[in-house]
């Protein structure tokens, strides 16, 4: 009997090992010029293929899938740049098709719940026109201008994702006619890619714009809170021996299927890029982050928090003949290696949608050995429709830290966005929207000095003790990591993840590291659990969780970078 138990235990261990490692898949995509067809093969990495990937479907295990995707390094004479980017997209869409469909449904239900989870016609028409504009500009300038060349590269990548997804769905449905996965049109698929731009695209229709003058302060807060996204912090050690930086996403809990992605692209023609590899905290189907959190192999870190635009007349400037925020972000990432350069590129063709404060940290200008932070190390870009403000704010980091919390720093942006006028009329909103006096500003000011390692940094960006912290004044949103499900009138909105690292972790010779946590903050509260929350009772159409785990009690994950 003892011998049988030993064999049984060994067999269980073996099965567990197989189960763990079966999550990891490698695949290649091949292109045939003769048939103009793309073929995906699950097999060991083949660097002679058009593109290749390592995919770890580990979301159920630790909260994050991992995807490391690379194009071929072959020259233009073998594979064009557009073909490489399309192939990368096709491969990703093909292998992550199940995740894409679940995320697509959850995202659209959240964004378009008033229209039963379907993109309204007026937004769809805007996106169709915008897609036509991108294609027109790509065809006209893509072979003569590096900016539009990269724009058209990314256009090919996200259309490739949809085509890979569509062909995989057709294949799977041929095997199983009852399979509950549907094809998606390109304009509606853009709700996944351009998720951050959707709130402002709703204002194309003037009747959808809020009239803040007719709202009381509580109504304004309730309206704005689910259009404010994220807390972020860059913190220098007291002796400048390290700098920690990270980003806490605020979003609908529908968006809890996360993939951390590495995109490596080798240009093959006359348009070199500054950054070949981009690390992205992302979602199924998106070529961008949507959070946003980015690192590039030229040692640029880019993140943002969303600012609200109270001056709704600015949305008269919205036009499809512009580039949405996600596209301008990705172009700037590939074509820049300094903060100022990123800011200058990002401003071009401002769509006026997803109006954020981006901060761009140039790790090259921080010497932790010499204990020096040089001018130009930290830039911010603040956008409103029709204007982008840019400023070098390195001096703040030299003095200790730079926080970001959904309200603009640059005075002209404060004026244009209507924040100053709103606070003048409603001084009781000072705790929420004043740049220096809001609750999160005060919490960061009080607690940043407690950060002295990666764990204390994590603790600050997951902080939520609104019941006891006097700076929160008992309000659930007056914290770094908001949880709307804990409100008196609960909503399924709040902090959904944390991504963070440090200069020392990124500049490690033995392997670069990023730290990840998926799920609402549970440092001061019980983990969020779909099975016992009441947050979706008020709107079950809006709050769906297809493909998600129920309980978010994941530990911190150390992500080891593969392609940089």
N, C-alpha and C positions, 0 to 999 in steps of 0.2 A: 504493500500500500504506500509506503514511504517513497519507493522508487517511482511509482505512478504519479504521486503528487509532485515530485521534483520535475518529472518530464512535463507534467501539465503546466507547472509554473514557468518552465523554460518556453513552452509553446505560447503561453499568454504574452510573455515578454516579446517573443518574436513577432506575434501578431500586432502588438502595440507599436513596435518599431516600424513594421510595414505600414500600419495605419498612419503614423506620423509622417513618414517620408513619402507616402503616396499622394500627399497634398502637393508636393513639389513636382512641377511638370516643366519640361523643356520642349520647345517647339521651334520650327523654322517655317518661313513662308517662301515659296518659290514662284517665279513669274515666267510664263511662257510667252515670248513675243509672237510665236506662230498663232496660238489660240487666244492671246490676250487674256489669259486666265491666271488666277492666283490659287495656289494649292498649299494648304497648311499640313505639316506632318509633325506628329508628336514623336520626337526622336532626340538624341543628343545634339547639342549646339553644333551647327555647321556654319562657320563664318564665311563660306562661299555662297550662302543663301542671300536673298534680298534683305531679310531682317530675321532676327532671332530673339528668343525670350526665355527667361526663367520666371515661372509663375508659381507662387506659393499661396494656395487657397487656405490661409490660416486664420481667417476672420472669426470663425466659430471658436477657435482655440484661444486666441489672445487678443482679438479685436481688430486685427489688421491683416488684410491680404498684402502680398508683396509682389511687385512686378518690376523686373529689370529687363528693359527692351532696348535693343541696339539695331541700328541700320547696318548694312554692309559698308565696308570702307573702300569699295571699288570705285574707280573714277567714273566721270560722266559718260565716257564712251561705252561703259557697260550698263550702268544704272543711272538714270537722271536723278537729280535731287528730288523732283516731284514724285517720281516713282518710289524712291526710298521712303519718303514720308508717308505716302499712301500705303506702302507695304507694312510699315510699322503700325499704322492705324488698323489695317486689315487684320493683321495678326492679333493685335490686342482685342479687337471686337469679336473675333472668332473664338478665342479661348475664354473670354470673360462674359459670354453672351447671357448666361443665367443671372449673373450679378447685375448686368446692365438693365435687364428687363425689370428686376425687382426695384432697383434704384429709380428707374424711369417712372414706374407707377407711383412709388412713394413721393418722389419729388413733384410730379405733376399734380397729385392729389393735394399736396401742401400748397403749392403755388397757385393752383387754379381751382380751389375747392368751390368757389362761387359759381364755377361753370362745370361742376361735376367732374373735375380732374382733367378737363380738356382745354388746351390752349385756346383762348378767345380769338376770333377771326381777325380783329384789328392788330393783335400782337403777331399772329401768324403772318399777316400780310407785310408787316414791318420787317420781320425776319426774312421772308422771301425776297423782299427788295434789297435787304442788306446782303444776303447771299449772292444775289445777282451783281451787286456793286463790287463785292470782293472778287468775284470771278472776272468781271470786266476789268478791274484794275490789275489783277494778276495776268490776264492775257495781254494787256496793253503795256505794262511796265515790268512784268516779272523777269524778263530777260535783260533788262537794262538798269535796274535799280535794286540795290540789296534789300531795302525795306520791303518793297512789294514782292521781292523774291521770297523772303521769309514768310510774309503774309500768305502767299500762295502755297508755300510748303505746308503751313499749318492748316490751310483750307483742305489740302489733299489728305492730311493726317486725319482730321475728324470725319471727312467723308469716307475715308478708308475704314475707320472704326465702324461706321454704320453699315457699310457694305459687307465687312467681315461678319458683323452681327447678323445681318439679314441672310447671308448665305448659310451660316451655321443654323439659324432657325429653320430655314427650308430643309436642310439636311435632316435635322432632328425630327421635324414634323413628318418627313417621309417615312421615318422609322416608327413614329408614334403619333398617329393622327389626332389623338386627344390631348397632346401636349399643350399646356396653358402658357404659351409664349407667343406673342404677336409680333408682326413686322411693324416698324416705326417709320414714318415719313421724315425726311431730312429737316424741314422746318420745326416739327414737333420734337425731334431729337435734340435740336439746339437748346431746348429748355434744360437739358442735362449739361451741355457744354457751357452755356452762357447763363447758368442759374443765377449768378450774382447780379446780372443786368436786368432781371425780370421785374423787380419791384418798380424801377423807374420806367420800364417799357409800359407798365400799366397806365402811366400818366400821359401816354399818347392821347388817350381819350380824356378830354378836359373834365368831364363830369366825374371822373375817378379821383381827381385831385382833392385832397382834404381842404376844407376851409377852417384854418386854425382859429380864426377870429370868432367863429361861431361855436368853438369847442371849449369846455372848461379844462382846467389843467390836468385833471385825472383822465379825461378822454384823450388829451394829447399824449400823455404818457403811455396809455394803453395802446394807442395807435402806433407810436414810434418804437416801442420796445421791441417788437418783432421785426423791425426794419433796421435795428442796430446790431451789428455783428462784431463780436470779438473783443478780447482784451489782449494786449501784447506788452512785452517788456524786453529791453536790452539793458543789462546790468554789468558794470565793470567792477571787478574786485577792488577793494580799498587800495591794494598795492599794485593794481593793474597787471597782476600775474595771470589773469584770465578774464574773459568776458562771456557771460551767459546770455543767450537770446532764445525767445520762445513765443508761442502764439496759442492762445486759448480761443477756440471757435465758439461763437454763439450762433445757434441755428435751430431749425425745427428738428425734433428727435426722429423724424422720418429719415433724416440724412445720416444715419449711424452705420451704414455699410461703408467702410473706409478701405482704400488701397493706397499704400505708399509706393510711389512709382519712381523709377529711374529711366530717363530717356537719354540715350546717347545717339547722336546723329553725326555722321561723317559727310560733310559736303564734298561733292565730287567734281564740281565745276569751277567757274570763275568767281563765285561768291563765297569767300571764307566767312566763318563765324567766329565770334570771340569765345563763346561757351559751347563746347561740344556736348557736355553732360549737364542735365538739369534734374535735381531731386525735387519731388513734388508730393506734398500731402494731398490726396485726391479722392475721387469717387469713381465708380464704374462708368465708363463711357466718356469721361471728360479728359481732354488733352491738357488741361490746365488744373490748377489747384481748386479754385472756387472757395478756399478758406480765407486768406491765401497764405501759403508758406512755401518758399522756394530757396534752394541753395544751388549755386552753379560751380563748375570746376575752375572758374577764374576767381573763386573765393568771394563771391557776392552773395549776401543773404538779403532776401526781399520778403516782406510781409506787410499786412495792412489791417486796419480796422475801419469799419464803415461809418461815414458821417451822414447825418440826416440833412436834407435840404428842405428848409421850411419855406423858402421863397419859391413857391410853385410856378411863378411866371417864367422861371428859367427853363422849365420843361418845354416851353414853346420852341426851344432851340434844337430839340431832338430831331434827328434826320437819319434815314437809313444809309445815306451817303457819308458814312463815318465808319470807324472801327470800334466795335464793342470792347469793353474793358479787358475781357479775357484775351482777346487777340493782341491788343497793344501791349499787354503784360508779357505775353510769350515772345513777341518780336523783340521787345527791349531786353529780355533775358538772354536771347541768343546773340544780340548784336552789341552788347555793352560789357565793359570790364571795370567801370568805375560807377559810383553813385550818380555823379553829375551826368554822365553819358546816358545811364538808364533813364534818368528823369527827363532829359531832353528828347529821347526817342519816344518815351511813353506818351508825351503830350500830343504827338502828331495825330490828327484826325479824331480828336476827342469826341466821344459819343454822348457824353453827359449822363451816362448810365453807370451804375455801381460806383457811386461817388465816395471815394475812400481817402484815408491818409495812408499812403504807402511810406514805409521807411526802408532805406537801402543802406546796408552796412557793408563797407568794403574791408574785409578781413585783412587784406594786404597792407592796409594803413595802420594796423594795430600790431605793435611789437611787444609781446608779453615778456620776452627776455629782457629787452631794454626798458620795459615799463613805460611805453610811450604810445599815445593815440594821436595820430597826425591829423591836421586839418583835411577835411574832405572825407573822413572816415564814415560819417553818417549824414545822409541827405534824407529829406522828406519831400514828398509830392502830395499836394492836396488838391483834389479835383471837384469842381462843380460844372454844370453845363456852361460851356463857353469860356472856361478859364481853368488853368492849372497853376497853383502857386508852388514854387520850389525854394527850398532853403537848406543851407548847410547848418545842421544843429549839432555838430560834433562837440561843441563846448559843453552841452548838457551831459554827454557821455563822459567827457573828461572830468566832469564834476561828480559823476557817479552813475547816472542812469537816464534812459529815455523811456517813458511810458506812452502807451497809446490806448485810447478808450472811447472812441466814437464821438469825439467832438473836435473841431479843427483848432489848430494852433496858430496858423498864419492869419493875421488880422483881416486882410482883404477877403479871405475865404470866409471868415466868421461873418463879415458884413454881407457879402454876396449871398451866402447860404440862408441868411435870415435868422441865424442863431442870436445875434445881439438884439435884434428887434423883438424876438420872442421872449428873451429874458427880461427885457425892459418892460414888456407888457405883463409878463408872468414871473415875477421874482421868486415865486414858490417853486419854480422849476430849476432854480440855481443848483440844487444838489444833483440834478440829472445832467445838465447841459453846459454849465459854465466850465471853461477849460481848466482854470486853476482851482476852483472850489467844489467841483463835483465829487461825489463820494469815492469813486475809484481813484481819482487824483490824490485825494487825502490818504487813502489806504496805502497806495504805492509810496507816497511821501513818508508815511510813518514806518513802513515795514521793509523798504528796499534794503536798508542797512543790515537787516537780519540775514540777507543772502550771503553765503560764504562758500557754497559748493552746489553741485548739481541737484542734490536732494532738497536743500532749502529753497532753491530757485523753483523747483517743481511745486513745493508746498505753497509758495506765494501765488503762483498762477492757478492753483486749484482751490484757492481760499474762498470759503463761503460760510460765514458765521453771522449771518444777518440778524439772527435772534439776539445775539449777545454783544456784537460789536457796536459801540456807541456811534461810530462813523456811519453805520448803515441805517441808523434810526428806525430799525425794525422793518425796513423795506427790502424785499427779497432781491430786487434788481440792483441795490446799492452794494455790490460785492464784485470781486474779480471774476468769479465763476458762477454766474447766475443760474438758478434752476427754477424755471417757471412752474414746474410741477409742484413746487412747495408753496406757491402763492395761495392766498385765500380763495381766489378764483383761478384754479390751476390751468396752465396751458402746457402743451408738450413742446416747450421751447426753452433753450438755455445753453449752457456750455455742453458741447458734444464731444470735444476731444482736447488734447494738449500735445503739441510737438515742440521739442526744445533740444538744445545742444549747447556747446561752448566752443570757443576758438581752439582750445587744447584738444577737444574731442574731434574736431574737424581737421585739424592739422596733424593728427597722429600719423606716424609713418607705418605703424603696424595695423592700421585699419581705421577708417573714419566711422564715427558713430552718431546716430540721431536717436533721441529717446521719444517714445510714443505712448500715449494712453488714450484709449477710446472709451467714451461714455461720460455722462454727466458727473460732476465732482461728487465724490463720496467721502472726502476727508472728514467732514463734520456731520454728514448725514448718511442714511442708509443708501446703498446703491439703487439706481433707478431700475425699475422692473415693470415691463409692460403688463405683466399679469396681475399686478395689484395697484396700478395707478388709476386715478380718476381723471387724469389730465385730458383724455380724449372724449370724455362724456359729453362735453359741450359741442363737439364737432367731429363725430366719427368719420365723416366723409373726408375731412382734412387730414386727420392723424392716422395714417396706416403704417404698418411695419412689415411689409412683405419681405421675406428672406432674412429678417433680422433675428438675432438671439433675443430672448426675453429679458435676461438680467445682465446688467452692465457692471460687473464687479471685477473687471480685468485689471491685472497688475501692469506696471510700467514695462514696456518692451524696449530692449536695446536693438536697434536696427543697424546692421553692419553693411555699409555701402559696398556695392559690388562693381559698379562700372566707372567709378571715378578714380 
